[in-house]
Amino acid sequence: MAEHYLLLKHVHQISAGLSLVLFIIRGLWMMTGSGMLRRTWVRVLPHVVDTVLLASALALAWTIAQYPFVHGWVTAKVLALVVYIALGTVALKRGRTLRVRVTAWIAALAVFGYIVAVAVTKDVVPLV
């Protein structure tokens, strides 16, 4: 059980790190108007990484018996994830102006930081 948990945890942490790095790079490319954003691998790889991230999150929740809408810190992570996804969509696709996109990108990074802080502390208000 412990080995299974540790493997899931490492897969989750690595995929979270990769997801963050890819989001930062795509945001920088968005701000500079780079044509890299149109490359197939740039459009596909983040979805693959995020799928692994979500699958490992679900497997971890089941393994440690900590479920959204039952345990506060897991609920906070799930709700923050929804906000992160919405902000990321505005930042990389739906924002009408560069200012709106950059603002959404920065806000999404802050939400990502909150998600990580909640995960580390297992507390809904991790910085207090």
N, CA and C atoms as an extended XYZ file, in Angstrom:
384
Properties=species:S:1:pos:R:3:atomname:S:1:resname:S:1:resid:I:1 pbc="F F F"
N         0.826       -1.205        0.000 N   MET     1
C         0.000        0.000        0.000 CA  MET     1
C         0.862        1.257        0.000 C   MET     1
N         1.893        1.285        0.840 N   ALA     2
C         2.748        2.472        0.941 CA  ALA     2
C         3.475        2.737       -0.374 C   ALA     2
N         3.948        1.684       -1.041 N   GLU     3
C         4.642        1.865       -2.313 CA  GLU     3
C         3.683        2.399       -3.380 C   GLU     3
N         2.484        1.862       -3.400 N   HIS     4
C         1.458        2.307       -4.342 CA  HIS     4
C         1.145        3.787       -4.115 C   HIS     4
N         0.965        4.168       -2.868 N   TYR     5
C         0.674        5.557       -2.519 CA  TYR     5
C         1.818        6.472       -2.947 C   TYR     5
N         3.053        6.076       -2.640 N   LEU     6
C         4.202        6.911       -2.983 CA  LEU     6
C         4.350        7.066       -4.494 C   LEU     6
N         4.107        6.004       -5.242 N   LEU     7
C         4.176        6.093       -6.700 CA  LEU     7
C         3.120        7.069       -7.212 C   LEU     7
N         1.894        6.935       -6.746 N   LEU     8
C         0.829        7.858       -7.155 CA  LEU     8
C         1.171        9.296       -6.787 C   LEU     8
N         1.686        9.479       -5.582 N   LYS     9
C         2.038       10.820       -5.119 CA  LYS     9
C         3.118       11.436       -6.007 C   LYS     9
N         4.135       10.633       -6.346 N   HIS    10
C         5.212       11.146       -7.203 CA  HIS    10
C         4.710       11.448       -8.617 C   HIS    10
N         3.878       10.584       -9.164 N   VAL    11
C         3.303       10.839      -10.484 CA  VAL    11
C         2.485       12.130      -10.443 C   VAL    11
N         1.708       12.302       -9.381 N   HIS    12
C         0.880       13.503       -9.231 CA  HIS    12
C         1.760       14.759       -9.122 C   HIS    12
N         2.781       14.708       -8.302 N   GLN    13
C         3.656       15.868       -8.119 CA  GLN    13
C         4.422       16.211       -9.391 C   GLN    13
N         4.931       15.192      -10.073 N   ILE    14
C         5.674       15.440      -11.313 CA  ILE    14
C         4.748       16.008      -12.382 C   ILE    14
N         3.562       15.451      -12.514 N   SER    15
C         2.637       15.965      -13.530 CA  SER    15
C         2.162       17.376      -13.170 C   SER    15
N         2.016       17.676      -11.880 N   ALA    16
C         1.660       19.047      -11.479 CA  ALA    16
C         2.783       20.015      -11.856 C   ALA    16
N         4.017       19.614      -11.607 N   GLY    17
C         5.155       20.457      -11.979 CA  GLY    17
C         5.237       20.678      -13.477 C   GLY    17
N         5.052       19.609      -14.252 N   LEU    18
C         5.069       19.730      -15.713 CA  LEU    18
C         3.922       20.605      -16.204 C   LEU    18
N         2.760       20.445      -15.609 N   SER    19
C         1.611       21.256      -15.986 CA  SER    19
C         1.898       22.736      -15.745 C   SER    19
N         2.491       23.033      -14.609 N   LEU    20
C         2.837       24.422      -14.288 CA  LEU    20
C         3.859       24.977      -15.275 C   LEU    20
N         4.912       24.222      -15.538 N   VAL    21
C         5.949       24.680      -16.464 CA  VAL    21
C         5.356       24.938      -17.847 C   VAL    21
N         4.530       24.019      -18.317 N   LEU    22
C         3.906       24.205      -19.629 CA  LEU    22
C         2.984       25.425      -19.638 C   LEU    22
N         2.258       25.648      -18.546 N   PHE    23
C         1.372       26.816      -18.476 CA  PHE    23
C         2.183       28.113      -18.486 C   PHE    23
N         3.283       28.127      -17.747 N   ILE    24
C         4.140       29.324      -17.724 CA  ILE    24
C         4.715       29.595      -19.108 C   ILE    24
N         5.240       28.564      -19.755 N   ILE    25
C         5.826       28.739      -21.090 CA  ILE    25
C         4.772       29.219      -22.083 C   ILE    25
N         3.599       28.599      -22.070 N   ARG    26
C         2.546       29.028      -22.999 CA  ARG    26
C         2.107       30.454      -22.711 C   ARG    26
N         2.085       30.837      -21.433 N   GLY    27
C         1.744       32.215      -21.092 CA  GLY    27
C         2.770       33.205      -21.611 C   GLY    27
N         4.038       32.850      -21.476 N   LEU    28
C         5.091       33.729      -21.999 CA  LEU    28
C         5.009       33.832      -23.516 C   LEU    28
N         4.730       32.716      -24.170 N   TRP    29
C         4.566       32.740      -25.628 CA  TRP    29
C         3.348       33.559      -26.025 C   TRP    29
N         2.287       33.470      -25.225 N   MET    30
C         1.092       34.265      -25.501 CA  MET    30
C         1.427       35.752      -25.413 C   MET    30
N         2.191       36.127      -24.396 N   MET    31
C         2.530       37.547      -24.207 CA  MET    31
C         3.436       38.081      -25.315 C   MET    31
N         4.263       37.212      -25.879 N   THR    32
C         5.180       37.660      -26.929 CA  THR    32
C         4.630       37.436      -28.329 C   THR    32
N         3.438       36.835      -28.426 N   GLY    33
C         2.840       36.581      -29.732 CA  GLY    33
C         3.570       35.500      -30.520 C   GLY    33
N         4.179       34.573      -29.824 N   SER    34
C         4.966       33.524      -30.476 CA  SER    34
C         4.100       32.564      -31.296 C   SER    34
N         4.624       32.176      -32.428 N   GLY    35
C         3.967       31.184      -33.269 CA  GLY    35
C         4.050       29.779      -32.679 C   GLY    35
N         4.855       29.603      -31.641 N   MET    36
C         4.985       28.292      -30.996 CA  MET    36
C         3.644       27.788      -30.480 C   MET    36
N         2.759       28.695      -30.119 N   LEU    37
C         1.452       28.296      -29.592 CA  LEU    37
C         0.630       27.511      -30.607 C   LEU    37
N         0.959       27.647      -31.887 N   ARG    38
C         0.208       26.949      -32.925 CA  ARG    38
C         0.769       25.562      -33.224 C   ARG    38
N         1.891       25.219      -32.636 N   ARG    39
C         2.480       23.895      -32.877 CA  ARG    39
C         1.598       22.802      -32.272 C   ARG    39
N         1.523       21.688      -32.962 N   THR    40
C         0.654       20.593      -32.520 CA  THR    40
C         1.038       20.097      -31.139 C   THR    40
N         2.323       19.885      -30.892 N   TRP    41
C         2.731       19.346      -29.596 CA  TRP    41
C         2.396       20.307      -28.461 C   TRP    41
N         2.416       21.600      -28.734 N   VAL    42
C         2.097       22.605      -27.700 CA  VAL    42
C         0.607       22.567      -27.377 C   VAL    42
N        -0.201       22.239      -28.362 N   ARG    43
C        -1.645       22.147      -28.131 CA  ARG    43
C        -2.043       20.818      -27.505 C   ARG    43
N        -1.268       19.750      -27.742 N   VAL    44
C        -1.645       18.414      -27.270 CA  VAL    44
C        -1.005       18.053      -25.929 C   VAL    44
N         0.294       18.290      -25.779 N   LEU    45
C         1.021       17.851      -24.582 CA  LEU    45
C         0.406       18.327      -23.261 C   LEU    45
N         0.007       19.592      -23.134 N   PRO    46
C        -0.598       20.005      -21.861 CA  PRO    46
C        -1.836       19.196      -21.492 C   PRO    46
N        -2.623       18.805      -22.483 N   HIS    47
C        -3.824       18.011      -22.204 CA  HIS    47
C        -3.446       16.608      -21.724 C   HIS    47
N        -2.400       16.048      -22.304 N   VAL    48
C        -1.925       14.734      -21.869 CA  VAL    48
C        -1.426       14.813      -20.426 C   VAL    48
N        -0.607       15.804      -20.140 N   VAL    49
C        -0.070       15.981      -18.784 CA  VAL    49
C        -1.206       16.216      -17.793 C   VAL    49
N        -2.156       17.065      -18.145 N   ASP    50
C        -3.263       17.365      -17.230 CA  ASP    50
C        -4.174       16.161      -17.013 C   ASP    50
N        -4.289       15.306      -18.016 N   THR    51
C        -5.059       14.072      -17.849 CA  THR    51
C        -4.376       13.145      -16.844 C   THR    51
N        -3.061       13.024      -16.954 N   VAL    52
C        -2.296       12.222      -15.981 CA  VAL    52
C        -2.435       12.840      -14.590 C   VAL    52
N        -2.367       14.158      -14.515 N   LEU    53
C        -2.507       14.860      -13.240 CA  LEU    53
C        -3.867       14.579      -12.609 C   LEU    53
N        -4.921       14.691      -13.377 N   LEU    54
C        -6.263       14.447      -12.853 CA  LEU    54
C        -6.456       12.982      -12.470 C   LEU    54
N        -5.989       12.065      -13.314 N   ALA    55
C        -6.126       10.637      -13.014 CA  ALA    55
C        -5.372       10.275      -11.734 C   ALA    55
N        -4.179       10.816      -11.571 N   SER    56
C        -3.412       10.521      -10.358 CA  SER    56
C        -4.070       11.152       -9.137 C   SER    56
N        -4.689       12.320       -9.305 N   ALA    57
C        -5.409       12.962       -8.196 CA  ALA    57
C        -6.581       12.097       -7.746 C   ALA    57
N        -7.335       11.595       -8.711 N   LEU    58
C        -8.472       10.737       -8.371 CA  LEU    58
C        -8.006        9.451       -7.693 C   LEU    58
N        -6.944        8.861       -8.215 N   ALA    59
C        -6.413        7.635       -7.616 CA  ALA    59
C        -5.884        7.895       -6.208 C   ALA    59
N        -5.236        9.027       -6.007 N   LEU    60
C        -4.745        9.376       -4.673 CA  LEU    60
C        -5.901        9.579       -3.703 C   LEU    60
N        -6.911       10.306       -4.123 N   ALA    61
C        -8.063       10.549       -3.253 CA  ALA    61
C        -8.696        9.230       -2.822 C   ALA    61
N        -8.822        8.314       -3.755 N   TRP    62
C        -9.397        7.012       -3.440 CA  TRP    62
C        -8.470        6.220       -2.514 C   TRP    62
N        -7.163        6.271       -2.784 N   THR    63
C        -6.188        5.517       -1.985 CA  THR    63
C        -6.152        5.988       -0.538 C   THR    63
N        -6.208        7.310       -0.331 N   ILE    64
C        -6.117        7.833        1.043 CA  ILE    64
C        -7.490        8.100        1.654 C   ILE    64
N        -8.549        7.757        0.905 N   ALA    65
C        -9.925        7.921        1.383 CA  ALA    65
C       -10.213        9.355        1.832 C   ALA    65
N        -9.784       10.305        1.006 N   GLN    66
C       -10.060       11.724        1.233 CA  GLN    66
C       -10.802       12.213       -0.004 C   GLN    66
N       -12.059       12.601        0.171 N   TYR    67
C       -12.913       12.868       -0.976 CA  TYR    67
C       -13.421       14.307       -0.984 C   TYR    67
N       -13.614       14.859       -2.210 N   PRO    68
C       -14.219       16.187       -2.308 CA  PRO    68
C       -15.621       16.178       -1.704 C   PRO    68
N       -15.996       17.288       -1.127 N   PHE    69
C       -17.306       17.514       -0.522 CA  PHE    69
C       -17.524       16.651        0.726 C   PHE    69
N       -16.444       15.981        1.158 N   VAL    70
C       -16.434       15.268        2.437 CA  VAL    70
C       -15.318       15.849        3.302 C   VAL    70
N       -14.158       16.044        2.701 N   HIS    71
C       -12.997       16.586        3.392 CA  HIS    71
C       -12.705       17.980        2.833 C   HIS    71
N       -12.654       18.952        3.711 N   GLY    72
C       -12.557       20.351        3.313 CA  GLY    72
C       -11.384       20.683        2.421 C   GLY    72
N       -10.204       20.171        2.750 N   TRP    73
C        -9.023       20.539        1.968 CA  TRP    73
C        -9.106       19.981        0.549 C   TRP    73
N        -9.682       18.809        0.371 N   VAL    74
C        -9.829       18.240       -0.975 CA  VAL    74
C       -10.877       19.039       -1.749 C   VAL    74
N       -11.936       19.419       -1.073 N   THR    75
C       -12.963       20.256       -1.702 CA  THR    75
C       -12.357       21.579       -2.162 C   THR    75
N       -11.522       22.190       -1.315 N   ALA    76
C       -10.877       23.456       -1.671 CA  ALA    76
C       -10.010       23.290       -2.916 C   ALA    76
N        -9.278       22.176       -2.994 N   LYS    77
C        -8.438       21.929       -4.168 CA  LYS    77
C        -9.291       21.783       -5.430 C   LYS    77
N       -10.387       21.059       -5.335 N   VAL    78
C       -11.243       20.840       -6.502 CA  VAL    78
C       -11.870       22.154       -6.966 C   VAL    78
N       -12.394       22.933       -6.033 N   LEU    79
C       -13.000       24.212       -6.405 CA  LEU    79
C       -11.962       25.169       -6.978 C   LEU    79
N       -10.778       25.186       -6.369 N   ALA    80
C        -9.705       26.035       -6.890 CA  ALA    80
C        -9.266       25.559       -8.275 C   ALA    80
N        -9.297       24.262       -8.515 N   LEU    81
C        -8.951       23.735       -9.834 CA  LEU    81
C        -9.914       24.256      -10.895 C   LEU    81
N       -11.188       24.312      -10.570 N   VAL    82
C       -12.181       24.842      -11.511 CA  VAL    82
C       -11.868       26.306      -11.835 C   VAL    82
N       -11.521       27.079      -10.804 N   VAL    83
C       -11.161       28.489      -11.013 CA  VAL    83
C        -9.897       28.588      -11.865 C   VAL    83
N        -8.906       27.743      -11.570 N   TYR    84
C        -7.652       27.726      -12.327 CA  TYR    84
C        -7.909       27.423      -13.805 C   TYR    84
N        -8.736       26.444      -14.070 N   ILE    85
C        -9.043       26.082      -15.455 CA  ILE    85
C        -9.738       27.246      -16.170 C   ILE    85
N       -10.696       27.868      -15.501 N   ALA    86
C       -11.412       29.001      -16.104 CA  ALA    86
C       -10.448       30.151      -16.405 C   ALA    86
N        -9.601       30.480      -15.446 N   LEU    87
C        -8.629       31.557      -15.656 CA  LEU    87
C        -7.631       31.199      -16.755 C   LEU    87
N        -7.203       29.940      -16.778 N   GLY    88
C        -6.269       29.497      -17.812 CA  GLY    88
C        -6.874       29.594      -19.201 C   GLY    88
N        -8.147       29.291      -19.300 N   THR    89
C        -8.841       29.400      -20.586 CA  THR    89
C        -8.901       30.855      -21.046 C   THR    89
N        -9.182       31.757      -20.107 N   VAL    90
C        -9.196       33.185      -20.453 CA  VAL    90
C        -7.788       33.624      -20.851 C   VAL    90
N        -6.796       33.172      -20.104 N   ALA    91
C        -5.415       33.588      -20.357 CA  ALA    91
C        -4.904       33.118      -21.715 C   ALA    91
N        -5.210       31.898      -22.070 N   LEU    92
C        -4.592       31.333      -23.277 CA  LEU    92
C        -5.497       31.303      -24.502 C   LEU    92
N        -6.805       31.528      -24.319 N   LYS    93
C        -7.694       31.421      -25.479 CA  LYS    93
C        -8.743       32.518      -25.566 C   LYS    93
N        -9.455       32.751      -24.495 N   ARG    94
C       -10.674       33.547      -24.574 CA  ARG    94
C       -10.523       35.025      -24.231 C   ARG    94
N        -9.396       35.400      -23.658 N   GLY    95
C        -9.206       36.809      -23.309 CA  GLY    95
C        -9.174       37.676      -24.559 C   GLY    95
N        -9.952       38.736      -24.562 N   ARG    96
C       -10.079       39.568      -25.767 CA  ARG    96
C        -8.888       40.501      -25.966 C   ARG    96
N        -8.249       40.897      -24.867 N   THR    97
C        -7.094       41.786      -25.000 CA  THR    97
C        -5.903       41.158      -24.288 C   THR    97
N        -4.714       41.642      -24.639 N   LEU    98
C        -3.507       41.140      -23.993 CA  LEU    98
C        -3.552       41.427      -22.492 C   LEU    98
N        -4.058       42.572      -22.118 N   ARG    99
C        -4.148       42.922      -20.694 CA  ARG    99
C        -5.031       41.932      -19.931 C   ARG    99
N        -6.182       41.586      -20.503 N   VAL   100
C        -7.081       40.613      -19.869 CA  VAL   100
C        -6.391       39.267      -19.775 C   VAL   100
N        -5.711       38.853      -20.832 N   ARG   101
C        -5.023       37.563      -20.847 CA  ARG   101
C        -3.914       37.505      -19.799 C   ARG   101
N        -3.113       38.541      -19.731 N   VAL   102
C        -2.006       38.557      -18.764 CA  VAL   102
C        -2.547       38.576      -17.333 C   VAL   102
N        -3.583       39.343      -17.104 N   THR   103
C        -4.192       39.391      -15.771 CA  THR   103
C        -4.732       38.015      -15.376 C   THR   103
N        -5.402       37.356      -16.296 N   ALA   104
C        -5.923       36.014      -16.028 CA  ALA   104
C        -4.789       35.023      -15.813 C   ALA   104
N        -3.707       35.151      -16.559 N   TRP   105
C        -2.548       34.273      -16.418 CA  TRP   105
C        -1.926       34.409      -15.029 C   TRP   105
N        -1.742       35.648      -14.588 N   ILE   106
C        -1.179       35.896      -13.256 CA  ILE   106
C        -2.124       35.365      -12.174 C   ILE   106
N        -3.403       35.611      -12.332 N   ALA   107
C        -4.387       35.107      -11.360 CA  ALA   107
C        -4.381       33.577      -11.335 C   ALA   107
N        -4.278       32.951      -12.501 N   ALA   108
C        -4.233       31.484      -12.561 CA  ALA   108
C        -2.998       30.954      -11.836 C   ALA   108
N        -1.870       31.620      -11.993 N   LEU   109
C        -0.655       31.198      -11.282 CA  LEU   109
C        -0.837       31.320       -9.773 C   LEU   109
N        -1.519       32.375       -9.331 N   ALA   110
C        -1.792       32.534       -7.897 CA  ALA   110
C        -2.696       31.407       -7.396 C   ALA   110
N        -3.703       31.047       -8.175 N   VAL   111
C        -4.603       29.956       -7.791 CA  VAL   111
C        -3.840       28.634       -7.754 C   VAL   111
N        -2.951       28.421       -8.711 N   PHE   112
C        -2.127       27.213       -8.709 CA  PHE   112
C        -1.310       27.159       -7.411 C   PHE   112
N        -0.737       28.293       -7.024 N   GLY   113
C         0.016       28.353       -5.765 CA  GLY   113
C        -0.851       28.002       -4.570 C   GLY   113
N        -2.086       28.479       -4.577 N   TYR   114
C        -3.027       28.141       -3.505 CA  TYR   114
C        -3.281       26.637       -3.471 C   TYR   114
N        -3.495       26.029       -4.629 N   ILE   115
C        -3.750       24.594       -4.697 CA  ILE   115
C        -2.574       23.819       -4.102 C   ILE   115
N        -1.373       24.207       -4.457 N   VAL   116
C        -0.178       23.535       -3.922 CA  VAL   116
C        -0.093       23.729       -2.404 C   VAL   116
N        -0.347       24.940       -1.943 N   ALA   117
C        -0.287       25.219       -0.505 CA  ALA   117
C        -1.316       24.385        0.261 C   ALA   117
N        -2.512       24.263       -0.285 N   VAL   118
C        -3.542       23.436        0.349 CA  VAL   118
C        -3.094       21.977        0.380 C   VAL   118
N        -2.509       21.510       -0.708 N   ALA   119
C        -2.047       20.122       -0.771 CA  ALA   119
C        -0.964       19.841        0.270 C   ALA   119
N        -0.055       20.789        0.438 N   VAL   120
C         1.051       20.591        1.385 CA  VAL   120
C         0.566       20.648        2.828 C   VAL   120
N        -0.311       21.603        3.120 N   THR   121
C        -0.741       21.804        4.511 CA  THR   121
C        -2.000       21.013        4.871 C   THR   121
N        -2.734       20.582        3.870 N   LYS   122
C        -4.031       19.922        4.052 CA  LYS   122
C        -4.967       20.825        4.865 C   LYS   122
N        -4.892       22.114        4.561 N   ASP   123
C        -5.681       23.137        5.242 CA  ASP   123
C        -6.277       24.061        4.194 C   ASP   123
N        -7.564       24.393        4.345 N   VAL   124
C        -8.255       25.255        3.397 CA  VAL   124
C        -7.666       26.666        3.383 C   VAL   124
N        -7.157       27.112        4.518 N   VAL   125
C        -6.517       28.424        4.623 CA  VAL   125
C        -5.055       28.170        4.986 C   VAL   125
N        -4.251       27.832        3.987 N   PRO   126
C        -2.898       27.327        4.259 CA  PRO   126
C        -1.875       28.361        4.719 C   PRO   126
N        -2.133       29.616        4.504 N   LEU   127
C        -1.107       30.618        4.799 CA  LEU   127
C        -1.331       31.349        6.111 C   LEU   127
N        -2.304       30.878        6.875 N   VAL   128
C        -2.601       31.548        8.158 CA  VAL   128
C        -2.012       30.743        9.285 C   VAL   128
